[in-house]
Each structure stands twice: as structure tokens, then as C-alpha cells.
Amino acid sequence: MEIYRNANGALRTSFGVVEDFLMQEVHENVAFRIEKLKNDICYSFSDVEIQRNLENFIRPFDLSKAPLIRVGYCRNTGSETLLLFDMHHIIADGHSMGILTADLLTFFQKKAIPDRLTSYVDYAEWYFQQKKENRFENQLQFWKKEFEQPITKLLFPSSIYNEILDEINTISFKFPESLSIKVSDLTKREKVSEYSVLLLAYYILLLKYTGVNDLMVGSPVSGRTRFEFEKIVGLFMNVLPFRINIDSSLCLLDFIHNVSKKVISVLDNQYFQPEWISDYFKVPANKGVQGLYEAVFIFQNFDFSGASVEELNFTTHNFKNRTAKNALTLEIHKIAENFSIEFEYNPRIFDKETISEFAENYFQIIDSIFGEPRQTIAEIELNSSLENVDVDDADFVMNI
């Protein structure tokens, strides 16, 4: 594990305040140990027991002390070992987990982990040089134009609506294999990304349930726009607001290309600065970018499940977070050529039956896109027991 740690400077990182500025320090040497869990012998590795072990293992970090990662393990009565990683998000993002996982497999294969020719320090220097030279000015102008008009707040039709976001539930759904094939065929035929098609269906779902056609959805992007940063462990990820105004008279085929163009334009301007939120967009600084949206869309296409090295077989466990940051999140995982979806939702706003209905109608929308691409958005009918909210009295969360 020493070699594993030394290959990735982020795992030797701490943070401190120097002359009123928060600074990151990468240490040459950091003490690192693998913890043996108190209950180091488990009778089984059921999902419930793994979740319990994770919740007991995860605890706060002191950002002033490196490393900001801890690793632990326990064994069951058979031949399986549960390896636990707890890492502060400030040093790594989802893409980084793919890099670390690949390094871990390389380590178990007793091969040399490749040297990193660049580090997160190089990225930080490049980033601040761009800011110093006002290289992000064009991107600021793009985002100012995006927020020229006030944002309509989503009002979900629910008898248990409550804006307190302190709980979270999750429900996973199997993506029908036939729909996975249709999504793949559609993207090839129309030369658009899977991300755009799946996001489009989410937009339509939100439109149908809220009656709001000016929609804002937050979605994380990698933030790695330069080749030399692709293999660096660090926090590059940025959550961007994807805003689109839906004309319900548009046919689905035209809307697909509208969404695709929107995705491309947002990605071309993805260095969205956190300080712009309070400086230009009239959102309280303590709410950050999350003050711009209530619905989130996540697309993950990294698959570690089923990896193996000689006699070792690896599987992953999806840790269930208990704290809600947004009212509704749709997370889609692509494994091989198939998809699965997971809705994270605040139980103070939605009940389980409503979320199940969301999933059913999400699949129906995708099927409509493929089966009847010339029909208009207005013509799509959902199997819904809920009525659209009247947006005439909807609140505005900000004015520019």
C-alpha cells in the first residue's frame, strides 16, 4: 500500500489556512496503516452487514492531517475479505476512483503502478493561471446569458411536500434490456450521446409532473478537459446547471438535437466558478450551486464489478448515503451494454409509490422516443395518478 499511496499525491494531501487562504499541501511521506475492524470476523457479507460495517467505519476527517483516506478490512467465516475505503471528497472524485481501482488491480497483480508525469499541483497551477489571465471570461458571459431570466422553482405535486432536505431514500430499478438496445440504436442513428438521450427523458418526466417548461437540472461533469489531467487523482469534478426551455410543440426528434446542443455548449463552458453563484446569480453563498436546482441527473459508465486477478475476485458494494442534498436525483449506471437506474429522493417530499411511478414513466418516455420520434412532447401521455402543478403561482428562486 506504500507504493499505491506514493503513486498518487492526493493520498498524501492535507489542508490548512495560510494568511487567510485555504492551502493544499502534498507531503513527501505520510504514515499509513490498514485498520482491522473491531468485528474483524463476520458471519456473512450480506448487503445489510456490509452497510452496517461501512456506517461504523466512516467517520469525520481532520483536514489538517494527512492522509485524508483510511482503509480497513474484515473477513467472514469463508474465504472472503471486505476491504473498506473511506476517502474525503476534497481529494478525489468519481473519475479518480476509477484510477485508484485500476492501480489497486495492478498492485494485486504484482506489477508496477505507472508513474504520473503530472500531478494535481500541476492542474492547480494551470487553473489559477487561467483565472489570473481572465481566460474564463468568455465562460462567465455564457453563464450570464443562461441566467438572464429568473428560474422557476419546481413544485412537485405531493401531499407530503416539505422543503427540509435532511433525509434520503433510494430505489433501484432494472433497465429493460430492450430499452438499452433502443437507446444504443438511437444514439448511433442520430449521432447524439447516450447522456443526451437519457437526460432528455428526465427533462420530459420533470415537465410532465411539475408543469414547468423552464427546467434546471444539476449534473456532474469530469472537469478534465486536457489530456494530461486524465490519469491524475484529485477533485476535478464540477456540478453544472443544465437549463433548457421546453417547447411542448416540438417533436421528440428535434428535442433530442436541442438537448444534445445544450449539453455540448455547457461542456464547452464547464469551468463554472463557485463565486459566480453569489456574485452574479443572487443565490446565497452558503447554498452554492445547489441553490440553482432541485433535481439532479448523474450518468456513470465506470464498471468495477466482477473484476478478477488470478484467484482473486472483486465485487463492489453501493454505499447508501442517508443525507439528502436535493429533492430528487436520477442516477444511471452503464455496465457493459446495459443500464440500471436509481432514484434518490427525499421521503418528506415523495413516497415510494410515486418514485416507482416515476421509473415506470421514465421507461415509457424512452420507449416513445424510439418508437414514435415524430410525435410532439405534448402528445406523450404518462401513466400518472398525480396532476401537474399550476405554475402560475410558482415561486422564483432568484432574479438576475
C-alpha positions in Angstrom: 0.0 0.0 0.0 3.0 2.3 0.4 3.7 2.1 -3.3 0.0 2.6 -4.0 0.0 5.8 -1.8 3.2 7.2 -3.2 2.0 6.9 -6.8 -0.9 9.3 -6.0 -0.1 12.6 -4.4 -3.7 13.2 -3.4 -3.4 10.4 -0.9 -0.6 12.4 0.8 -2.6 15.7 1.0 -3.7 17.9 3.9 -5.2 21.4 4.0 -4.6 24.4 6.2 -5.1 28.2 6.3 -2.1 30.3 5.4 -2.5 34.1 5.6 -6.3 33.7 5.4 -6.1 31.5 2.3 -7.0 27.8 2.3 -3.9 25.9 1.0 -3.4 22.3 0.0 -0.1 20.6 0.9 1.2 17.4 -0.6 3.6 15.7 1.8 6.6 13.7 0.9 5.9 11.0 3.5 2.7 10.2 5.3 2.1 7.4 7.9 -0.4 5.0 6.5 -1.9 1.9 8.0 -4.7 -0.6 7.2 -7.2 -0.9 10.1 -8.6 -4.2 11.2 -12.3 -3.7 12.1 -13.3 -4.4 15.7 -15.6 -7.2 14.4 -12.9 -8.5 12.1 -14.7 -11.8 11.7 -18.1 -11.6 10.1 -20.5 -14.5 9.6 -21.6 -13.3 6.2 -21.3 -10.4 3.8 -24.9 -9.7 3.2 -25.9 -6.2 1.9 -27.2 -5.3 5.4 -24.0 -6.3 7.1 -21.8 -4.6 4.6 -23.8 -1.4 5.0 -23.5 -1.7 8.8 -19.7 -2.1 8.6 -19.4 0.9 6.3 -21.5 3.1 8.5 -19.4 2.1 11.5 -16.2 2.6 9.6 -16.9 6.1 8.1 -16.1 9.0 10.4 -15.0 12.6 10.0 -11.6 13.6 8.8 -9.3 16.3 10.2 -8.4 18.2 7.0 -5.2 19.4 8.6 -3.8 15.9 8.9 -2.8 13.6 6.0 -3.8 11.2 4.7 -7.5 12.0 4.1 -8.1 8.4 3.3 -8.5 5.4 5.6 -8.6 1.7 4.6 -9.9 -1.2 6.7 -10.8 -4.8 6.4 -12.6 -7.7 8.0 -13.1 -11.3 7.0 -16.0 -13.7 7.0 -16.0 -17.3 8.1 -15.4 -18.3 4.5 -12.7 -17.1 2.2 -14.0 -13.5 1.6 -12.5 -10.3 2.7 -14.3 -7.0 3.0 -11.9 -4.1 2.1 -13.3 -0.7 3.1 -12.2 2.7 1.7 -13.2 6.0 3.3 -11.9 9.0 1.4 -12.7 12.7 1.8 -14.3 14.1 -1.4 -12.0 17.0 -1.3 -9.1 14.9 -2.6 -10.9 12.6 -5.2 -13.9 12.4 -7.5 -15.7 9.6 -9.2 -13.2 9.5 -12.1 -10.4 9.3 -9.5 -12.0 6.2 -8.1 -11.6 4.5 -11.5 -7.9 5.4 -11.5 -7.4 4.2 -7.9 -9.2 1.0 -8.6 -7.1 0.3 -11.7 -4.0 0.9 -9.6 -5.3 -1.4 -6.9 -5.7 -4.2 -9.5 -2.2 -3.5 -10.8 -0.9 -3.8 -7.3 -2.6 -7.1 -6.7 -1.1 -8.4 -10.0 2.3 -7.5 -8.5 3.0 -5.1 -11.4 4.5 -1.6 -11.2 1.9 1.2 -10.8 2.7 3.6 -13.6 4.4 6.9 -12.7 2.4 10.0 -13.0 4.1 12.6 -15.2 1.7 15.3 -13.9 0.1 15.8 -10.6 -2.9 17.7 -9.1 -0.4 20.5 -8.2 0.2 21.0 -12.0 -3.6 21.2 -12.5 -3.9 23.7 -9.7 -1.2 25.9 -11.2 -2.7 25.7 -14.6 -6.2 26.5 -13.2 -5.1 29.6 -11.3 -3.1 30.8 -14.2 -6.2 30.7 -16.3 -8.1 32.7 -13.7 -5.3 35.2 -13.4 -5.3 35.8 -17.1 -9.1 36.0 -17.3 -9.3 33.0 -19.5 -12.7 32.1 -18.1 -14.3 35.5 -19.0 -16.0 34.0 -22.1 -17.4 31.3 -19.9 -18.7 33.8 -17.5 -20.6 35.6 -20.3 -22.1 32.3 -21.4 -23.4 31.6 -17.9 -24.7 35.2 -17.5 -26.7 34.6 -20.7 -28.0 31.3 -19.3 -29.4 33.1 -16.3 -30.8 36.2 -17.9 -34.3 35.1 -17.0 -35.5 34.1 -13.5 -35.6 30.4 -12.6 -38.9 28.8 -11.9 -38.9 26.7 -8.8 -40.0 23.1 -9.3 -43.2 22.3 -7.3 -43.7 18.6 -7.2 -47.3 17.5 -6.8 -47.2 15.8 -3.5 -49.4 15.8 -0.4 -46.3 15.4 1.7 -44.3 18.2 0.2 -41.7 19.6 2.6 -38.6 21.5 1.7 -36.5 20.2 4.5 -33.7 18.2 2.9 -32.3 16.0 5.7 -33.2 12.5 4.7 -32.8 10.3 1.7 -34.2 7.0 0.4 -33.1 5.1 -2.7 -34.9 2.7 -5.0 -33.1 0.9 -7.8 -34.8 -0.3 -11.0 -33.7 -2.7 -13.7 -33.5 -1.0 -17.1 -35.3 -3.2 -19.6 -32.7 -4.8 -21.9 -34.9 -4.0 -24.9 -34.7 -0.3 -24.0 -30.9 -0.4 -23.6 -30.7 -1.7 -27.2 -33.1 1.1 -28.4 -31.0 3.8 -26.6 -27.9 2.5 -28.3 -29.5 2.3 -31.7 -31.0 5.8 -31.4 -27.7 7.4 -30.4 -25.9 5.8 -33.4 -28.7 6.8 -35.8 -29.0 10.4 -34.6 -25.3 10.9 -33.8 -26.0 12.0 -30.2 -24.7 10.8 -26.9 -26.4 8.3 -24.6 -26.1 11.0 -21.9 -28.2 13.4 -24.0 -30.9 10.9 -24.7 -31.2 9.8 -21.0 -31.1 13.4 -19.8 -33.8 14.3 -22.4 -36.2 11.7 -20.9 -35.6 13.1 -17.4 -36.5 16.6 -18.6 -39.7 15.3 -20.1 -40.5 13.4 -16.9 -40.0 16.6 -14.8 -42.1 18.6 -17.2 -45.0 16.2 -17.1 -45.0 16.1 -13.3 -44.4 19.7 -12.5 -45.9 21.6 -15.4 -42.7 23.7 -15.5 -41.1 24.0 -19.0 -38.1 26.1 -18.0 -36.1 23.4 -16.3 -32.8 23.4 -14.4 -31.1 20.1 -13.7 -27.7 19.8 -11.9 -25.3 17.2 -13.4 -21.7 16.4 -12.5 -19.1 16.6 -15.3 -15.5 15.4 -15.1 -13.7 18.7 -15.4 -10.8 17.1 -17.2 -10.6 19.0 -20.4 -6.9 18.4 -21.0 -5.3 15.0 -21.8 -2.5 15.4 -19.3 -5.1 15.5 -16.4 -6.9 12.3 -17.3 -4.8 10.0 -15.1 -4.5 12.3 -12.0 -6.3 11.6 -8.8 -7.9 14.7 -7.4 -11.1 16.7 -7.3 -11.7 17.9 -10.9 -15.5 17.2 -10.9 -17.8 20.1 -11.2 -21.6 20.1 -10.9 -23.2 22.2 -13.6 -26.7 23.6 -14.0 -28.2 22.3 -17.3 -31.0 24.7 -18.2 -33.4 24.2 -21.0 -36.8 25.7 -22.0 -39.1 23.1 -23.4 -41.4 23.9 -26.3 -44.0 21.2 -26.0 -45.0 21.5 -29.6 -41.5 20.2 -30.7 -41.3 16.7 -32.0 -39.1 14.4 -30.0 -36.5 14.1 -32.7 -36.0 17.9 -32.8 -35.9 18.0 -29.0 -33.1 15.3 -29.0 -30.9 17.5 -31.0 -31.8 20.6 -28.9 -30.7 18.8 -25.8 -27.5 17.5 -27.5 -26.6 21.1 -28.5 -27.2 22.3 -24.9 -25.0 19.5 -23.5 -22.2 20.4 -25.8 -22.4 24.1 -25.1 -22.4 23.5 -21.3 -19.4 21.2 -21.5 -17.6 23.8 -23.6 -18.1 26.2 -20.6 -17.7 23.8 -17.7 -15.3 25.9 -15.6 -18.2 27.3 -13.8 -16.7 29.3 -10.8 -18.3 28.8 -7.4 -18.0 32.5 -6.6 -20.2 33.4 -9.6 -23.2 31.9 -7.7 -23.3 34.6 -5.1 -21.6 37.4 -7.1 -23.8 37.2 -10.2 -26.7 34.9 -9.7 -28.2 36.2 -6.5 -28.1 32.8 -4.7 -26.8 32.8 -1.0 -23.2 31.8 -0.9 -23.9 29.1 1.7 -26.2 27.3 -0.7 -23.7 27.3 -3.6 -24.5 25.7 -6.9 -27.2 23.6 -5.2 -29.3 26.8 -4.8 -29.8 26.7 -8.6 -31.6 23.4 -9.0 -33.7 20.8 -7.1 -33.3 17.9 -9.5 -30.0 16.1 -10.3 -29.0 13.8 -13.1 -25.9 11.5 -12.9 -24.6 9.2 -15.6 -21.9 6.7 -14.5 -20.2 4.4 -17.0 -17.4 3.1 -14.8 -17.8 -0.6 -14.0 -15.5 -2.4 -11.5 -17.9 -5.2 -10.6 -16.7 -8.7 -11.4 -13.0 -7.8 -11.8 -10.6 -10.6 -11.1 -6.9 -11.1 -10.7 -5.7 -14.8 -10.8 -7.5 -16.5 -7.9 -8.9 -13.2 -6.5 -12.4 -12.0 -7.5 -13.6 -8.5 -6.7 -17.2 -7.1 -6.4 -18.3 -3.7 -5.2 -21.0 -2.5 -2.8 -23.1 0.6 -3.4 -23.0 2.5 -0.1 -26.3 4.1 0.7 -25.9 7.7 1.8 -28.5 8.8 4.4 -28.4 12.6 3.8 -30.3 14.3 1.0 -28.8 17.3 -0.8 -31.5 17.6 -3.4 -35.2 16.8 -3.7 -34.7 14.2 -6.5 -31.7 12.6 -8.1 -31.7 10.2 -11.0 -28.5 8.1 -11.3 -27.9 5.9 -14.3 -25.2 3.2 -14.3 -24.0 1.7 -17.5 -22.5 -1.8 -17.1 -21.3 -3.3 -20.4 -24.2 -2.5 -22.8 -26.9 -2.4 -20.2 -28.2 0.3 -17.9 -29.7 0.4 -14.4 -31.3 3.4 -12.7 -31.5 4.5 -9.2 -33.7 7.3 -7.8 -32.6 9.1 -4.7 -35.4 11.0 -3.1 -36.4 12.9 0.0 -39.1 10.9 1.8 -40.5 14.2 3.1 -41.4 15.1 -0.5 -42.0 11.8 -2.2 -43.3 8.4 -1.2 -42.1 5.0 -2.6 -45.2 4.6 -4.8 -44.6 7.9 -6.5 -40.9 7.1 -7.2 -41.9 3.7 -8.7 -44.3 5.6 -10.9 -41.5 7.9 -11.9 -39.4 5.0 -13.0 -42.2 3.4 -15.0 -42.9 6.6 -16.8 -39.2 7.3 -17.4 -39.0 4.0 -19.3 -42.2 4.8 -21.2 -40.7 8.1 -22.3 -37.6 6.4 -23.6 -39.7 3.9 -25.5 -41.7 6.7 -27.0 -38.6 8.5 -28.2 -37.6 5.4 -30.1 -41.0 4.2 -31.2 -42.6 7.5 -32.2 -39.9 10.1 -32.6 -42.1 12.4 -34.7 -44.8 12.8 -32.0 -44.7 16.1 -30.1 -43.7 16.3 -26.4 -47.2 17.4 -25.6 -48.6 14.2 -27.1 -46.7 12.0 -24.7 -49.1 10.6 -22.1 -47.9 9.1 -18.8 -49.5 6.6 -16.5 -49.9 9.1 -13.7 -52.1 9.3 -10.6 -50.8 12.8 -10.0 -51.8 16.1 -11.6 -49.4 18.8 -12.9 -48.9 21.7 -10.5 -50.2 25.1 -11.6 -47.0 27.1 -12.2 -48.8 30.4 -12.3 -48.2 30.8 -8.6 -44.7 29.2 -8.6 -42.0 31.0 -6.7 -38.9 32.3 -8.2 -35.7 31.3 -6.5 -33.7 34.2 -7.9 -33.7 37.1 -10.3 -30.7 38.2 -12.4 
